[in-house]
């Protein structure tokens, strides 16, 4: 194989390798962006679940108080 052939092969291979490398770097940055976006969304969902849990606890506590008051009233009548 002559020097010209080796140079030709290198000149063909280097741009291809550079294009692949640039594609990998761009893809990696996009995946990082996607991960940040997904983390934000999951944190929002977690916060909403926490808020719903607190709401349900307060509502159940209120219902418990109403039931206790009714039982107390029934016990006083009987």
ROTOR-642415 format. One line per 2 residues: for each residue y, z, x of N, C-alpha, C. Coordinates in Angstrom, 1 decimal, always signed. Last residue first. Example, Ala and Ser with C-alpha at 12.3 -4.5 7.8 and 13.67 -1.06 7.14 Angstrom:
-2.2,+7.1,+12.8,-1.1,+7.1,+13.7,+0.0,+7.9,+12.9 ~ -5.7,+7.8,+13.2,-4.5,+7.8,+12.3,-3.3,+7.8,+13.2
***
This chain:
+7.8,+74.7,-78.7,+6.4,+75.1,-79.1,+6.1,+76.4,-78.7 ~ +10.3,+74.3,-77.7,+10.1,+74.2,-79.2,+8.8,+74.8,-79.6
+10.0,+74.5,-75.0,+10.8,+75.5,-75.6,+10.6,+75.5,-77.2 ~ +8.4,+72.2,-74.5,+7.8,+73.6,-74.3,+8.7,+74.7,-74.9
+10.2,+70.2,-75.1,+9.0,+70.4,-75.9,+8.4,+71.8,-75.8 ~ +12.1,+70.6,-73.1,+12.5,+70.8,-74.5,+11.3,+71.0,-75.4
+10.5,+70.1,-70.9,+11.1,+71.4,-71.0,+11.5,+71.6,-72.5 ~ +10.0,+67.4,-71.4,+8.9,+68.3,-71.4,+9.4,+69.8,-71.6
+12.6,+66.4,-71.1,+11.9,+66.3,-72.4,+10.7,+67.2,-72.5 ~ +13.1,+67.0,-68.4,+13.9,+67.6,-69.4,+13.3,+67.5,-70.8
+11.1,+65.4,-67.2,+11.1,+66.8,-67.0,+11.9,+67.5,-68.1 ~ +12.0,+62.9,-67.9,+10.7,+63.3,-68.4,+10.6,+64.8,-68.3
+14.5,+62.8,-66.5,+14.5,+62.7,-67.9,+13.2,+63.2,-68.5 ~ +13.5,+63.0,-63.8,+14.4,+64.1,-64.4,+14.4,+64.0,-65.9
+12.1,+60.6,-63.6,+11.4,+61.9,-63.5,+12.2,+63.1,-64.1 ~ +14.2,+58.8,-63.8,+13.2,+58.9,-64.9,+12.4,+60.2,-64.8
+15.5,+59.4,-61.4,+16.2,+59.6,-62.7,+15.2,+59.7,-63.8 ~ +13.5,+58.7,-59.6,+14.0,+60.1,-59.6,+14.7,+60.4,-60.9
+13.4,+56.0,-60.1,+12.2,+56.8,-60.4,+12.6,+58.3,-60.5 ~ +15.9,+55.2,-59.1,+15.6,+55.0,-60.5,+14.4,+55.9,-60.9
+15.7,+55.9,-56.4,+16.7,+56.6,-57.2,+16.4,+56.4,-58.7 ~ +13.6,+54.2,-55.7,+13.4,+55.7,-55.5,+14.5,+56.4,-56.4
+14.7,+51.7,-56.2,+13.5,+52.2,-57.0,+13.4,+53.7,-56.9 ~ +16.7,+51.8,-54.2,+17.1,+51.6,-55.6,+15.9,+52.1,-56.5
+15.2,+51.9,-51.9,+16.1,+53.0,-52.2,+16.5,+53.0,-53.7 ~ +13.9,+49.4,-52.1,+13.1,+50.7,-52.0,+14.0,+51.8,-52.4
+16.1,+47.7,-51.9,+15.3,+47.7,-53.2,+14.4,+49.0,-53.2 ~ +16.9,+48.2,-49.3,+17.8,+48.4,-50.4,+17.0,+48.6,-51.7
+14.6,+47.3,-47.9,+15.1,+48.7,-47.8,+16.0,+49.1,-49.0 ~ +14.7,+44.6,-48.6,+13.6,+45.4,-49.1,+13.9,+46.9,-49.0
+17.1,+43.8,-47.4,+17.0,+43.8,-48.8,+15.8,+44.6,-49.3 ~ +16.3,+44.2,-44.7,+17.4,+45.0,-45.3,+17.4,+45.0,-46.8
+14.4,+42.3,-44.5,+14.0,+43.7,-44.3,+15.1,+44.6,-44.9 ~ +16.0,+40.0,-44.8,+14.9,+40.3,-45.8,+14.5,+41.8,-45.7
+17.6,+40.2,-42.5,+18.2,+40.2,-43.8,+17.2,+40.6,-44.9 ~ +15.6,+39.9,-40.6,+16.4,+41.2,-40.6,+17.1,+41.3,-42.0
+14.9,+37.3,-41.1,+13.9,+38.4,-41.3,+14.6,+39.7,-41.4 ~ +17.3,+36.0,-40.3,+16.7,+35.9,-41.7,+15.8,+37.0,-42.0
+17.4,+36.6,-37.6,+18.5,+37.0,-38.5,+18.0,+37.0,-39.9 ~ +15.1,+35.4,-36.7,+15.3,+36.9,-36.5,+16.3,+37.4,-37.5
+15.7,+32.7,-37.2,+14.6,+33.4,-37.9,+14.7,+34.9,-37.8 ~ +17.8,+32.3,-35.3,+18.0,+32.2,-36.8,+16.9,+32.9,-37.6
+16.4,+32.8,-32.9,+17.5,+33.6,-33.3,+17.8,+33.5,-34.8 ~ +14.6,+30.7,-33.1,+14.1,+32.1,-33.0,+15.2,+33.0,-33.4
+16.3,+28.5,-32.9,+15.4,+28.7,-34.1,+15.0,+30.1,-34.2 ~ +17.3,+28.8,-30.3,+18.2,+28.8,-31.5,+17.4,+29.1,-32.8
+14.9,+28.5,-29.0,+15.6,+29.7,-28.8,+16.5,+29.9,-30.0 ~ +14.3,+25.8,-29.6,+13.4,+26.9,-30.1,+14.0,+28.2,-30.0
+16.5,+24.6,-28.3,+16.4,+24.5,-29.7,+15.4,+25.6,-30.3 ~ +15.8,+25.1,-25.7,+17.0,+25.7,-26.2,+17.0,+25.7,-27.7
+13.4,+23.7,-25.5,+13.4,+25.1,-25.3,+14.6,+25.8,-25.9 ~ +14.3,+21.1,-25.9,+13.4,+21.6,-26.8,+13.4,+23.2,-26.7
+15.8,+20.8,-23.5,+16.5,+20.7,-24.8,+15.6,+21.4,-25.9 ~ +13.7,+21.0,-21.6,+14.8,+22.0,-21.6,+15.6,+22.0,-22.9
+12.1,+18.8,-22.3,+11.5,+20.2,-22.4,+12.7,+21.2,-22.4 ~ +13.9,+16.7,-21.8,+13.4,+16.9,-23.2,+12.8,+18.3,-23.3
+14.2,+17.0,-19.1,+15.4,+17.2,-20.0,+14.9,+17.4,-21.4 ~ +11.6,+16.3,-18.3,+12.1,+17.6,-18.0,+13.3,+17.9,-18.9
+11.4,+13.6,-19.2,+10.5,+14.7,-19.8,+11.0,+16.1,-19.5 ~ +13.3,+12.5,-17.6,+13.5,+12.4,-19.0,+12.6,+13.5,-19.7
+12.2,+13.0,-15.1,+13.5,+13.6,-15.4,+13.7,+13.6,-16.9 ~ +9.9,+11.4,-15.2,+9.8,+12.8,-15.1,+11.1,+13.5,-15.4
+11.2,+8.9,-15.4,+10.3,+9.4,-16.5,+10.1,+10.9,-16.4 ~ +12.5,+8.7,-13.0,+13.3,+8.8,-14.3,+12.4,+9.3,-15.4
+10.2,+8.7,-11.2,+11.2,+9.8,-11.2,+12.0,+9.8,-12.5 ~ +8.6,+6.4,-11.6,+8.1,+7.7,-12.0,+9.2,+8.8,-12.1
+10.0,+4.3,-10.5,+9.6,+4.2,-11.9,+9.2,+5.6,-12.4 ~ +10.4,+5.0,-7.9,+11.6,+4.7,-8.7,+11.3,+4.6,-10.2
+7.8,+5.2,-7.1,+8.6,+6.4,-7.1,+9.9,+6.2,-8.0 ~ +7.0,+2.5,-7.2,+6.3,+3.5,-8.0,+7.2,+4.8,-8.2
+8.8,+1.5,-5.2,+8.8,+1.0,-6.6,+8.2,+2.0,-7.6 ~ +7.9,+2.9,-3.0,+9.3,+3.1,-3.4,+9.4,+2.6,-4.9
+5.3,+1.8,-2.8,+5.5,+3.2,-2.9,+6.9,+3.5,-3.5 ~ +6.0,-0.9,-2.3,+5.2,-0.6,-3.5,+5.4,+0.9,-3.8
+7.3,-0.7,+0.1,+8.0,-1.2,-1.0,+7.3,-0.9,-2.3 ~ +5.4,+0.1,+1.9,+6.5,+1.0,+1.6,+7.3,+0.6,+0.3
+2.1,-0.9,+0.6,+3.3,-1.0,+1.5,+4.4,+0.0,+1.0 ~ -1.2,+0.0,+0.9,+0.0,+0.0,+0.0,+1.2,+0.0,+0.9
***
